[in-house]
Amino acid sequence: MELASWTGTPSQLAATSPEATVAEKWCVKALGSDYSGKPVSYSNLDVRGSITSVVVTGGTTISYCLTDKTGQGMTAVIDPVKKVPSNAIEVDSAGGHGEGSTGFNYLVGSVGSDVKAVTLRDGGRTIEANIQNDRFTAWWPSAEPTGSASGKVVLTLKSGSTRTVSGDSIFPKG
């Protein structure tokens, strides 16, 4: 995947946009039998540079997908949204893929009802998460992917106040 065009702020996509249509088709095809013959829905559609990310739901199967315009990408089955405290977030799925110029991290999780924005910091990068339907998604290039955010995470609440927590604290305990 072409990561050089990455941006820290996602651009929201309409489900009918050309980028979304390509990503949706690629993801459903890549996931194959998990979605065969089932109606699917899409959420958390965004583009960062030339990479589109989307959450695909079909029946009880939910997946996170990243893809570029050349038909390269990755998919991961993820958990349903969890109920979390109103001023908190929790990671459901995380991963790191590739290395060097092709390496990246991703985080997918649930947000509390009062969380308006999530900003992650990792390796000198600032990453704004995409929030939709009580779920956040974020990905960013990393020469040595670990599947985590090593820096601080800033939660902006609907009241306008912020909470800063460590990247480790947003992962489930136990």
C-alpha positions as CSV (number, residue, x, y, z in Angstrom):
1,M,0.0,0.0,0.0
2,E,1.1,3.5,-0.7
3,L,1.6,5.1,2.7
4,A,3.6,8.2,1.7
5,S,0.5,10.2,1.1
6,W,-0.8,9.6,4.7
7,T,-2.4,12.5,6.6
8,G,-3.1,12.7,10.3
9,T,-6.6,14.0,9.8
10,P,-9.1,11.7,8.0
11,S,-11.4,13.0,5.3
12,Q,-14.9,11.6,5.8
13,L,-16.3,9.8,2.7
14,A,-19.9,9.3,1.6
15,A,-20.7,5.7,1.0
16,T,-21.4,6.6,-2.6
17,S,-18.1,8.2,-3.3
18,P,-15.7,6.6,-5.8
19,E,-13.1,5.8,-3.1
20,A,-15.7,4.3,-0.8
21,T,-17.2,2.2,-3.6
22,V,-13.7,0.8,-4.5
23,A,-12.9,0.1,-0.9
24,E,-16.2,-1.5,-0.1
25,K,-15.9,-3.9,-3.1
26,W,-12.3,-4.8,-2.3
27,C,-13.1,-5.5,1.4
28,V,-16.1,-7.7,0.7
29,K,-14.2,-9.6,-1.9
30,A,-11.1,-10.0,0.4
31,L,-13.3,-11.2,3.2
32,G,-15.0,-13.7,0.9
33,S,-17.2,-16.3,2.5
34,D,-17.7,-14.1,5.6
35,Y,-20.0,-11.9,3.6
36,S,-21.1,-14.2,0.8
37,G,-24.8,-13.5,0.0
38,K,-25.4,-11.3,3.1
39,P,-26.4,-7.7,3.0
40,V,-23.6,-5.5,4.3
41,S,-23.4,-2.0,5.8
42,Y,-20.5,0.4,6.0
43,S,-19.4,2.9,8.6
44,N,-16.3,4.9,9.6
45,L,-15.5,5.5,6.0
46,D,-12.5,7.8,5.6
47,V,-9.5,8.4,3.5
48,R,-6.0,9.5,4.6
49,G,-3.9,10.3,1.5
50,S,-4.6,7.5,-0.9
51,I,-5.7,4.8,1.7
52,T,-9.4,4.3,2.4
53,S,-10.5,2.7,5.7
54,V,-14.0,1.3,6.4
55,V,-15.8,-0.9,8.9
56,V,-17.9,-3.6,7.1
57,T,-20.8,-5.3,8.9
58,G,-22.7,-8.3,7.5
59,G,-24.9,-10.3,9.9
60,T,-22.8,-10.9,13.0
61,T,-19.4,-10.5,11.2
62,I,-17.7,-7.1,11.6
63,S,-14.4,-6.2,9.9
64,Y,-12.0,-3.3,9.6
65,C,-10.5,-2.8,6.2
66,L,-7.7,-0.6,4.8
67,T,-7.1,-0.5,1.0
68,D,-5.6,1.6,-1.7
69,K,-6.6,2.2,-5.3
70,T,-4.3,-0.6,-6.6
71,G,-6.2,-3.4,-4.8
72,Q,-3.7,-3.9,-1.9
73,G,-4.9,-3.8,1.7
74,M,-5.6,-5.7,4.9
75,T,-8.7,-6.8,6.7
76,A,-9.3,-7.8,10.4
77,V,-12.4,-9.2,12.0
78,I,-13.2,-6.9,14.9
79,D,-15.5,-7.0,18.0
80,P,-18.9,-5.3,18.2
81,V,-19.1,-1.9,19.9
82,K,-18.8,-2.2,23.7
83,K,-20.4,-0.1,26.3
84,V,-17.7,2.0,27.9
85,P,-17.9,4.9,30.4
86,S,-19.2,8.1,28.8
87,N,-15.9,9.9,29.0
88,A,-13.6,7.0,27.9
89,I,-12.6,4.8,25.0
90,E,-11.4,1.2,24.8
91,V,-9.5,-0.5,22.0
92,D,-11.2,-3.6,20.5
93,S,-8.6,-4.5,17.9
94,A,-5.1,-3.3,17.2
95,G,-2.4,-4.4,14.9
96,G,0.9,-3.6,13.2
97,H,1.8,-4.7,9.7
98,G,4.7,-4.4,7.3
99,E,8.0,-2.7,8.2
100,G,10.0,0.3,7.1
101,S,8.3,2.3,4.4
102,T,5.4,-0.2,4.3
103,G,4.8,-0.4,8.0
104,F,1.7,0.9,9.8
105,N,-0.3,0.6,13.0
106,Y,-4.1,0.6,13.4
107,L,-6.5,0.9,16.4
108,V,-10.2,0.3,16.4
109,G,-12.4,0.6,19.5
110,S,-15.5,1.9,21.2
111,V,-16.1,5.4,22.5
112,G,-18.2,6.7,25.3
113,S,-21.3,8.8,24.6
114,D,-19.6,12.0,25.7
115,V,-16.5,11.6,23.5
116,K,-16.5,13.9,20.5
117,A,-12.9,13.5,19.3
118,V,-9.9,11.2,19.9
119,T,-6.4,12.3,19.1
120,L,-3.5,9.8,19.4
121,R,0.2,10.6,19.5
122,D,2.8,8.0,18.5
123,G,6.4,8.4,17.3
124,G,6.1,12.1,16.7
125,R,2.8,11.7,14.8
126,T,-0.5,13.2,15.7
127,I,-3.4,11.0,14.5
128,E,-7.1,12.1,14.6
129,A,-9.5,9.2,14.9
130,N,-12.6,8.8,12.9
131,I,-15.6,8.5,15.2
132,Q,-19.0,7.1,14.0
133,N,-21.7,4.9,15.5
134,D,-19.9,4.7,18.9
135,R,-16.7,3.4,17.3
136,F,-13.3,5.0,16.6
137,T,-10.8,4.0,13.9
138,A,-7.3,5.2,13.3
139,W,-4.2,4.1,11.4
140,W,-0.8,5.6,10.7
141,P,2.6,4.8,9.2
142,S,5.2,3.3,11.5
143,A,8.6,2.0,10.5
144,E,8.4,-0.5,13.4
145,P,4.7,-1.4,13.8
146,T,3.7,-2.4,17.3
147,G,-0.1,-2.2,17.1
148,S,-0.2,0.4,19.9
149,A,-0.1,4.1,20.5
150,S,3.0,4.8,22.6
151,G,2.2,8.4,23.4
152,K,-0.7,10.3,25.0
153,V,-4.3,10.1,23.9
154,V,-6.4,13.2,24.2
155,L,-10.2,12.7,24.5
156,T,-12.3,15.8,23.6
157,L,-15.7,15.6,25.3
158,K,-18.9,17.1,24.0
159,S,-18.7,19.7,26.8
160,G,-15.4,21.0,25.2
161,S,-13.2,19.7,28.0
162,T,-10.4,17.3,27.4
163,R,-9.0,14.2,29.1
164,T,-5.4,13.1,28.5
165,V,-4.6,9.4,29.1
166,S,-1.7,7.2,28.3
167,G,-1.8,5.0,25.1
168,D,-1.5,1.9,27.3
169,S,-4.6,2.8,29.3
170,I,-7.0,2.5,26.4
171,F,-6.5,-1.2,26.0
172,P,-8.8,-3.6,28.0
173,K,-7.4,-4.9,31.3
174,G,-7.0,-8.6,32.0
